[in-house]
Amino acid sequence: MAAAQTAWSQSVKVIELNQGWKFKQADGNQWLPATVPGTVHTDLLANKVINAPFYRNNEKEVQWIETKDWVYETTVNIDDELNTYNNIDLQFDGLDTYADIFINDSLALKTNNMFIGYQLHVKDFLKPGENKLKIYFHSPVNTALPQANASAIKYPADNEQSQIKTSVFTRKAPYHYGWDWGPRFVTSGIWKPIKLIAWNKVRIIDTYVQQLYLSNSQASLEADLELESAIDKTVQLKVSSPDNEFVPVYMDQYLTPGRQNVHVTFKIENPKRWWPNGLGEQKLYKVNLEVLTEDGGDSKLQKIGLRSLQVVNEPDSMGESFYVKVNGAPVFMKGANYIPSDSFLPRVTTDRLQKVFADVKQSNMNMLRIWGGGVYESDEFYNLADENGILIWQDFMFACTMYPSDSAFLASVKAEAEYNVKRLRKHPSLALWCGNNEIGVAWKNWGWQSTYKYSEKEQQELVEGYKKVFDEVLPHAVERFDINRFYFPTSPISNWGKAEDFKKGDNHFWGVWHAELPFEEYNTHIPRFMSEYGFQSFPDMITVKRFAKTEDFDINSPVMKTHQKSYKGNGLIKVYMDRYYRQPKDFESFLYVGQLLQAEGIKLAIEAHRRNMPYCMGTLYWQLNDCWPVASWSSIDYYGRWKALQYYAKEAFSPILVDPEIEKEKLNIYAISDLRENKPAELKLKLIDFKGNQVWAKSENVHLAANASKVIYTEPLNAHIGTLNKTEHLLSIELLVDGKIASKNILYLDTIKAINLAKPTITTEITAYDKGFRIKLGTDILAKNIYLQLPNDQSSAFAQNYFDLLPGETVTIDFSSGLTLEQVKNNLKIMTLADSYKTVENNSTKAAETKEPEKPGFLERMKNKLKKN
């Protein structure tokens, strides 16, 4: 029997059908055991039919799977107890994608949208005893192929790794077809649970508690219950608090047979508000919603967070704003773009999601953007966002291509939008809805019209279709089901090619990377809200060893090229590395320096964005995570290992940030605060050489303004710095609040490539404690970018890494490891930037030859280049 878990909700019986499944290739005869939820790929892997898809070059070897049909079967036992119920439903939370559902060989349902859950009355299909439930999955590629071939318009789905673009015709995760960071695994299968629901008189289909009014003294709310009734009579509705946090409300309600919505209003006195991470508590109230009959009923528990949230996108004195107000206060958004955490979605377990949100919260983030080429995430994802105070920017699942607009496609999109808006609107973490990723800006700026040689008629058809989806279907769904949530049709609002683009709305700035502009352009290209920007790096050696062999350890090897999906990725990393760093001595050093390169570039951007608040009110870098082990823009690799960027982002997103900047021959030091109150603080400056000798020091009391960026110290550059050898000196900055260091930063006076680094002598003291291990480090001279690793422990994690340690200072770092204390001591490997050099050059003349001259802006650099030529 396929009943693994039974849960009672008064008279409603729910059985999860996640056991006893088997599957086979539709035109084959061999049945194999299957895991539900799962995918065909993971089931084939578990049965050793295919090799690990992520290993070496195996990706291509398993792509035959996408062209086959697959069948899944199980047995559902209707025992005497179940047979007494008047109504039995099947609930499919997620079928991927084209599925025919048979009960005892009778066709009960056909599906064509991965993003929709389906509920089906099946009482009439079932018989007492054993029943066969069969799901026939049609190949997503073959199903859409006739439509793709017949289409007069060739859609610009350039990320799809196939000659014939079928993805645009299928409501399925676009990234499954390949992206510039992801492989092509076009999956099929039961990717979310299936439940059997037995009930008699009435059951609750869905609930939604809407906040009508909120003040410090009272919250007024309305509970919306979507019911399915088999009776024609009065029932009682009850709204109550399991924690006795508000007075329960009872209401009589007359029901008729069929589906209907009923409403109950209630109040919470002296409500506690829900705040984003870093600004306050994430208070969640439990609300129990019940429908009661004389012999049973049904109930649902919903958690709610009380807060006001407004996305302000309107003309102002500086152009057109784009920022988020929470509980009446503008909040600077700090975070990243999130893609699905696996190519095979059922692998994304609760444990993995909990780690994602622990990492995000620990990194001082308060927003994730759910990018439109992936999936609407699981209920558990949004629950964790609520609990951790992480606001969610939610794209609808459309990205980087135009789409069809025939009636069948629009009907599917309408159902998808309504299903997901209703599912996600319950969450206080949900900040906004966005129609698509980059389609608007692409149509205007990417040259699709000429590349694809669209006629005027075709262009008109594509634009009209775009408007139907993003200006009609999607906003109407939001207006109908989530009226108080902000919607806009496409991100970014503005392009990045002209100065005026940075005065309007949100921006995806890809001048760094795609246009190969230097990192310093982040200081001048400041938008009102930066919702996408980034730079690539490879994962570290520990991760690389999990998908590659020793003979693959070269970025130009076939295996490393398979795990680099950007057509220009490896070359661009090398271009930027040559610009900012000395040549690494070997492959492992290249990986290490590449991560530093990424981290330094994005740190510069984050600090520039935060420094320019309130003109700029958000920075979401691309991207947080990976769906497989790969060279990408991620800050955390597929296995959850933090890259250098994640450590840098944690510091750059600190609630209080001290930020030095050299501007027009002046040293300006900014204090940036997310706090809701002003604070007295102390600024400490120390100018030293790399051996620790102090040249100058200063300490003064300063004012830390609430929710603001302010210059707290300024002086002419030549006052203390001008006469020094810039390749051998640095400025250490500390900002103390309540006597404790709230933020620290280091200003290097020359480029990283030019500064003279010698190999430091680092002392270590390692001890064990109840939660893991602790290491205390010291150094005799500047130790730049200390990288701690345990090469024999894939699960090891350090609370701090890739950091700079000044002579005379010590740092104590907690870390986790599966090794013993003795093994940790023997296995610990410490690397610094000086260790990565092909040759260690301390000659200042040689260093000066390799550095690029500093110029204030891109246009001036180009002018100088033209003059030289």
N, C-alpha and C positions, 0 to 999 in steps of 0.2 A: 504494500500500500504506500502511496506517495504522500504520507502524512507525517512530517517530521516534528511538527510543533503545533500544539493546539492552544489557543488563547480564547478565554471566555469574555464576552462583553454582555453581561446579563443574558438575555435569551438569544443573542446572536452568537453563532459559532463560527470561528475563523480557523481555517486549516491551511498552513503553508505547504504547497506542493513542490518541495525542493529535494525530494529523495526518490530513488528508484528509476531514474531516467536512463534511457539508452539513446544512441544516435547512430546514423549511418549516412554514407553518401547515397543520394536518392537513387542513382543508377547502379548501386552496389548491393551486396547481400550480407556484408559483415556488420553485425550490430556490435557496438562498443559501449561501455559505461560512460555516462555523461554527468557533468556537474552543473547544477542549476542553482543560482544564476551562473552563466558562463558564456563562452563563445565557441564556435567550431574550432578556431585555431587552438585555444587552450585545451579543449577536449582532445584534439588530435595530438597535441604535445604530451598530455597526461598519459595517453595510450601509446606513446613512443612511435607514432606514425610519422611525425615530422621532428626535425631537430629544432633546438631552441631558436626562435625567429630572430632574437636580438644578437646572437653570437656571430661574430665575424661577418661573412657575406651571406648568411642564411636568408636574409630578407627576400631575395629574388627566388629562392628555392621553394618558398611556400605561397607564392602569389597565384598558383594554380587554384587555390582554395576558393578564391573569389568568383571563379567561373562555374562552380558546381552548385547544384541544389543539395540541400541537406534535410534530413528528417529526424525529428525527436519524438520519442514516445515514452509514456508512463502509464501506470494503471491507477485509477482512482477507485477506491473501495467505498461504496455507499452502504454503510451498515444499517441496522434497524433503526438506530437513533437518528442518523442523518435522513433516513427515508421518511421520518415523521414530519420533517420540516416542509412547509408549503412552498418555500422559495429557496432555490439554490443558485448562486451566481458564481461565475468565475471572474476574477480580477487579474488582468495582465498589466503589470506596472511598466513593462518595457519589452517589446519584441523588436528584434533587429533583422530586417526591416519589412520585407515583403513576406508575409506569413499567411498560410491557410491553416485554420484551426478545425480539426475534425474531432468529433466526439462519437465513438462507436461507428466510425467511418461516415458519419454525416457531417457535411460542411456546415460549420456554425458561424464562422467569421473569417473575413479576409482583412489584413492590415497592410498599410503602405507608408507608415510614418514612424520612425524610430523614437520620436520625441513625445509620443502620446501614450497614455495608459488607456486600456479598454476594459469595460465591464459588460458582461454578457450573461443573460438569463439562460440557465442550462438545465433547469429541472426537467423540462420535456425531453431532453436528449438522454437523460440518465436513467438507469435501471438499478434495481437492488443488486448488490454484489459488485463484481468487478466491471469497470468501464475503461475503455481505451481512450486516452487523450493523445492525439497525434498532432504535431505542428510541422508543417512542410514549409521550409524556408527556400524561397526562390533566390537565385543568384542576383544580388543587387546590380551587378554590372550588366549581366545579360538581360535583366528585366528592363533596364533603362536604355539599352543599346538601340533598339528600334526607334525610340523617340529621338535619341541623339542623332542617329543617321538620317531620320526624316526631317529634322529641323532645318529650315532654310537659314536660320541664324546660328553661327558657330559662337558659342559663349566663351568669354575670355577667362576661363577657369585655369589660369596659368600655373597655379600651384599643384593642380592634379597631375600626377606622374603617369600620364597615359596619353596616347595620341588622340583617341576619341574621348571627349569629356562627358562622362555620364553623371558626374556628381551633382550637377545643377538640377537635374530632373528628379532627384531622389531626396526625400526629406530624411537625411541621414547625416551623421557627423562629418563635415567636410574634411577634417584632418585625416580621416581614415583613408582617403584617396591620395595622401602624401602632402607634405608642405615643405617649406625651406628649413625646417628643423625636425621633420617627422617622416617616418617610413610609410610605405603603402601597404596597409593591411586592411582590406575591405571585409569587415567581419559580418557574420550572421550569428543568430542565436537568441537564446532567452537571457537577455542581459540584466533583467530585473526580476524580482520574485513574482510567482504566480500564487494566488490565494483562492481558496474555495470558501465562500461565505454562505452559511445557511441561516435563514431567518423566517419569521412567521408574519407578524403584523406590521412592523415598521423597522426600518434601519436608517442610520445616518450615513449619507453618502459623503458629505463634506461639511466642514465648519469654517467659519471666518469671523473673528472678533475684530470689529472695526472701531477705531478710536474716533469718537465724534467731537470731543472737547477735552482739553487738558489744561489745568492750572495747578498751582502749588497746593491748592486745597481740595481739588476734586478732579476725577477723570470720569467722563461720561462715555459709555461704550454700548455697542449694539452687537449682539451675537446673532449671526446668520447661520442657520442650520439648513442644509439641503437634505431633504428627507425623501425616502421612497416608501410609500404606504401601500399596504394591501387591504386597508380597512376604510370604512366610511363612518367615522365617529370621533369623539373628542379624546385627546390625550393630554398628558401634563408635560410641560417643558420645565426643566430646572437648570439654572446656571449657578454654580457654586464654586467655592474655593477650598481645595483640599487642605490648604494651610490656614484657613479661617482668616483670610486677609480682606475679605469684603462680605457683606451681608448677602446670603443666597436669595435668588429671585425665582418664584414659581409662576407659571402662566398656563392657563388652559388654552388649548388650540384644537380647532376642528380640522380633521384631515379627510381628504378624499383620496381614492385610489390613484396611484401614479406618483410622479416626482413633483415636489413643491418646495419652496423656500419659506421658512418661518423665521421670525425675528423676535429677539428678547433684549430689552435694554436693561442695563445695570450700571452701578456706580462704584468707584473705588475712592474712598476718602483719603486725603493726605498722600497722594500717590508718590512713589519713588520713581525717578526717571531712569531710563536706559541711556547710557552714554557710550560713545565709541571708546576704544582702547586708549588708555592714557589720560582720559578726561574725567573719569568717574566710574561708578559701578555699572555692571551690566545686569540690572535688576530684571528678572523675568517672573511674571505672575503666572501661576497655574490656574487655568479655568476649566472646570469640569462641565461639560455640556451633555444633558441627558434628555431623552424622550421616554416617557414612562407610560406603560399600559397596565391594565390590572394584573397581568401575568408576565411581566417582563418589559423589554424595551431595548434600548441601545444607548451607549455613551461614548464620548470622545474626550480626550484630554488635550487641550491646546495651551501652549506657553505663549505669553504676549509680553512685549516690551512697550512701555509708554514713553514716547518722545515725539517732539515735533521735528520734522526734517523738511527742508526746502532747498531745491537746487535753483540758484539764482543765475539766470542766463538772460541778460537784458542790457540794452545800451547804457553806458555810463560815460564819465568824462574822459576815460582812457581808451574807450572803444566799445567792446561788448564783453561783459563779465561772464565768468563761469566758476561758480563756487558753491559749496555746500554749507548750509546753516543747520546746526543741530541744537535743539532747545534754545533757539533764538540767537545763538552765537555762531559767527563764521568759523569754520574749522578747516585748517590746512590739511588736505588729503595726502597721506604718505603711504605708498604701497607699490604694488606691481600688478602686471597682467598675469592671469592664471589660465593655463591650458589644461586639458584633461591630464591626469597624472599617470595614465597608462594608455598604450595603444589598445589594450584589452581591458575594457572598463570594469568588468566584474572583479578584476584584481585589486581595484582601489577599495581596500577594506576600511573599516572604521578605524583600526589602528593607524593606517597610513594617513587618513584624514586628520586624525587627532594630532599626529606629528606635524602635518602641514600647518595647522592652526597654532600649535605650540611654537613652531618656528616663526610664524608671522607675528604672533603676539610678542614673543621675546625680541623680535627685531624692531619693535616700536612702530609697527605699521597700524593703520586704521582703515585701509581700503584695499580690496582686490577687485580687479576688473575681470569678469568672466567673458572671455573673448569669443566673438561670434563664429569662429570656425570649429568649435568643439561641441559641447553638449550643455543642456541645462543640467546643472549638477544635482546630485541626490539630495533627498530630504535631510539626510545626516549632515551633508556639507553645510546647508543653510542653518541647521540647528547649531552646529559648532560656530558658525559665524555669529549667531545671536549670543551664544554663551561667552565668546571671546571679544566681543565688541568690534568686529571687523565689518565695516560697511561694504556692501556689494554693489558694484556697478554691473548691471546685467545686460549684456547684449542678447538680442535675439540671434538665432543661429543662421546668420547669413554673413559671408565674408568674401571680399576681393573678387567678385564677379557679378555680372548682371544675371537675372533669373527669369525663367518663363513666367507668364501671367495668364495662362489658359484657365478656364473655369475649374478644372479638376485640381490644378496646382494651388489656386487661390483658396479653394475649399479646404484643402489639406493644411495650408498655412493658417487659415482661420481657426480650424480645430486645434492645431498645435498652439497657437497664441492663447486661445481661451483656456486650454488645459493647463498651460504653464503659468499664466498670469494668476489663475485661481489657486494653483498649488503654491506659488512663491509669495503671494501678497501678504501672507500671514506673518512674515518675518520682519522684525524691527531692523534687521541688518540690511534689508533691501533698500537701497538708496534711490535707484533710478533704472529706467528701461531705455535702451538704445536700440534702434532698428537694425543696424548693421555695422560691420567693421569695414571702413575705407571705401565703400562702393561709391559714395557721393563724390569724394575727392578724386577717386580714380577716374570716374567718367569725365570729369572736368580737366584732369591733368596728366593722365597716364598714356594718352594717345591710343586708346583702344579703337577709336573710330578709324584711324588710318591703318593701324596694325592689322585689323581684321577686315578692312575695306568695306565697312558698313555703308550701305546706301542711305540716302536721306530718309526713305521709308523705314528701313530697318532701325535707324537711329531713333526715329519717332516712336516706333513700336517698343523699343527697349526702354525709352524714357517713360512712356505711358505705363508700361508694365512695372517699372520701378515705383512710380507714384502709387499704383494700385496696392502694392505690397506695403511700402514704407510710409505712405501718407494717408492710407485709408485702412487697410485690414488691421495692421498692427496697432496704430494709435486708437482705433475704435475698440479693440479688445482691452487696451489699458483703460480707456475712458469708461467702458462699461463695467469692468470688474475690479479696477484698482484706481479709481478716479483721482485720488490725491497724490499719486506718484508721478514724478516727472518723466516725460517721454520726449526723446528727440530722434529724428530719423536716421542719422548717420554720424559716426565718429571717424575722423575729426571733422569739426565744423569748418576749419580753415586749413589751407595747404601750408607748406613751409618755404616756398620759393621767394616770397617777397616780404618786405618789412611789415606791411600792413596785415599780413597773415597772422602775425604774432599779437595783434591787438584784439582778436575776435575769437571768443569761445575756446574750445579745446583744440589741441594740436598734436599731431604725430610728427616729431622732428627727426628725420632720417638723413639730415645733411651729414652728421657724423655717422659713418658706416656707408650707406649707399652712395652718397656723393663724395665720400673720402675726405670730408672737411676735418680739420684737427679738433681735438677735444676742447681747445680753448673757445671754440664757437659756441659751446654751451653757455659761456658767460655773456654772450651778446644776443643769442637767439632765445629770448625768454617769452613764452606765451602766457596767456591768462590761466591756462590749465594744461599741463603736459601729460597727456594720457597715454603716450607711447613714445619710446626712444630706447636705444640700447646698443650693446656691443657684444660680440661673441667671445667665447673662450671654450677650450676643451675641459672635460672633467679631469680630476687628478689621476695620478698613476694607479691608485688603488682601484678606482672604477674602471680605468682603461684595461687593467689586467683581467677584469671580469668578462670582457667581450673580445679581447684580442690576445694574440700570442706574441712572444718576444720578437719574432721576425716581422711583425706588423708595426713595430714601434718607430714609425716614420709618418709624418703627416701626409706624405705623398704615396703611402702604400695603398693598395686596393681596399684593405679593410678600413683604414682610417678615412679614406674617401667615401666609402659607403656610409660611415657614421659622420658625415659632413654633408648636409643636404643643400647648403647654400652654394650656388654655382661659383661664387667668388669668395667664399668664406676663408679658406686657408690662405689664399693670396692676400686678402685684406688684413687678416691678423698679422701676417708678416710685414706688410707695409707699415702698419701702425706701430708694430714692435720695433722696427728699425728706426722709426721716428722718435720713439720715447725711451727705448732701452738699449743696452748693449747686447751683443749677440749671445744667446744662451749656448752653453757648452755641449749639451746633449738633449735627447728627446724629453727626458724627465724635467730638465731645467726649462725647456720650451713650454711644457704644460704649466709649470709653476709661474714663469714670467708672463705667460698669456693670461693667467687668472689675475695677476697683479695689474696688467694692462687694462683689462676690463674693469676691475674694481676702481682703479684710479680715475678712469674716464667717467664712470657713472657717479662716483663720489663728487667729482667736480660739478656734474650736472645737478645732482640733488642739492648741493650747497648753494649753487647759483639760484635754483628755483626757490628754495626756502629764504634765501637772502633777499629776494625781490618780492616777498609778500608785503602788502596785500594785492599788488598787481598780479602776481602769480599765486594761485591758491591750491595747487595740487601737482604732485609728481608721481606718476605710476610708470616705473620702468618696465621695459620688455626684456625678460619675462621671469617669473618666479621659478618655474619648474620645467621638467621634461617628461615626455611620454615614453622615452626609451633612452638608453645610454648613447649620447651624441655630443658633438660639438655644437653649441647653440648659444643663444643669448641668455640662458638661464643663470640664476644665482644659486640654485640648489639642483644638484644633478638627479638623475632618475632614481638612484638608490638612496636619496635623502641626504647625501653628503653636501655640506655647505662649501661652496666655492668662496674664494677670497671676497667676491662682491657681496655675499650675504653678510659677512663680518663687517665689511665697510658700511653697508646699508644700515645695519643695526646702529652703528655709531652716528651716521649721518642723519638718521631718523630720530635720534635721541630727543626727548621732550624739551631739553635745553641744549642748544648747540652754540658753541663759540666758533666763529668762522673768520679767519684772517684773509684779507684780499688786498692785493697791490693794485691800486687804481690811480692812473695819472701821476706817477711818482710819489704816491702817498700810500702809507700803510694804514688801512682801515680795518678795525676789528669789530665784527658784528656779534651781537648777542641775539639769538633767535629763540623764542619761547612759545610753546603750545599751551602753557599753563593759563588757568583762568584768573589768576591773581598776580599782581605786581610782587616782585621780590627784591630785597637788597642782596647784592652779590659782591664778590671780590675778584678782581682780575689780576692774575699773576703772569708776568712776561719774563722770559729768560732767554738771552742770546748766548749761545754756547758754540764751541767747536765740536767736532765729532768725537773728541777724546774726553769731553765733559768740562773743559776749561770755560769758565764764565767770563763773557765779555761785558755784559750789561744785564741788569735786572730791574724790574719795577713792579710794584704792587699798589693797587689803588681800589677804592670802593666805587662801585658802579651801580646803576639802576637797571634791573631786569624787567622790562615792560611786558605786561600780560598779552599773550596772543599777538605778538608783534615781532618784527625784525628791526633792530636799531643799531646804529654805529655807537659803540661805547668807548672807543679809543681811536685816536688818529694822530699821526705824526708824519712829517716829511720822510721819504724813504732814505734820504742821505743823513738823517739825524744820527742813526746808530749803525745802519746796515750798509750804507753806500760805500764805505772804504774797506769793507771786509772781503776776504776771499770767499766768494759765494759758493764755491764748490766744496767748502769744508766747514761751513757754519749753518746753523739752523736757529729758528725762533720757536721756543716752546711756549704754548699758551694754555693756561688753565683758568677755568671759571668756577669759583666756589660759591655754593649756596648753603647756608646754615653750617658753614665750616667744612663742608664736604665737596669734593670735586664733582661738579655736575656735568662738566664737559671739558675735554682737553683736545688740543689739535697741535699739529706741527706744521710750520711754514718752512719749506725748503727754499733756499734763496736762488737756486738754479734748477735746471731740469734734472730729472732722475738719471737720465743718460749721462749727464755731465758731472754729477757730484762724485767725489772721490771716496770710495768705500774700501776699507781694509777688512779682512776677515776678523770678526770679533771672537773673543774667548767667552763663551757663555757657560755660566754655572747653573746647575740644576739640583733641586732637592725634591724627591718624589715621595709622597706618603699616601697611604690608603685611609679612607674614612668611610662612614656608613653608606654613602650614596655613590661611591666610586673612588676616584683618585684626585690628587691635588699635586700640582707642580709649581715650585717657586723658582723663578729664573732671575739671574742678574748678568750683567755684561761689563766688560772693561772699556769698550768703545761703542759707538753707535752700532746697534744691530738692526739693520733695516729689513722689515718684512720677515720676521721670525715665523717659520712654517713648521709646526709640530705635527708629526704623523707617526702612526704605528702601522708600518707596512703589512704586518701579518694579521691585522685585525680590521676587517672590513666594516665593522659596526662601531668603531671608535668614533668619538665626537668630542671636540674641545670647545669650551665656552668662549674662548678667545683664540684667534689665530691670524697669521699674516700681518702681525702688528709690529710696530717699531718700538724698540726699547733703548732708552737713553742710558749712557754710562752713569753709574752711581745710583740708579733706580732699580727697584725689584718689582716683579709682578707675580701674583699668585693666581693660577688658573685651575678650575675644576674640569675634570674630563671623565668620560665613561669608557670602559673597555671590558671585553670579555676575558682578558688575560689576567694572570696573577700579577702581584706586585713585582716579583722577580722578573717575570716575563716582560712586563712593561719597561722596567729599567734596562733590560737587555735589548729590547726591540725599538725603543724610542729613537726617532731620527729627527734631527733639527737641521733646518736649512735656512740660510739667509740670502738676501739678494747678492751679496758678494760671492757666495758659493756658486751662483748660477753662471757667472761670467765665463766666457771662453778663455779669456785671460784677465787677470786682475790688474787693471792699470791705475796706478795712483798718480800718474803724471798729468798735471793740470793742463799742459799744452796739448797733449793727446786728447784729453777729454774735450777741450774747447773745439778741437777740429771736428768732433763728431756731433756737436749739438746744433740744433737749429736756432737761428736768431729769433728773439722774441719780437713779435709784432702785435699791435693792439687789435687787429681785426683782419678778416678774410680779404676784404677789398684792398686794404693797404698792402697785404702780402702779395696779392696778385699784381698790383701796380709795380711793386718793387721787382717782382719776378720779370715782368715785361721790360722794365728798365734795364735789368741785367742782360736780357736777351737782345 
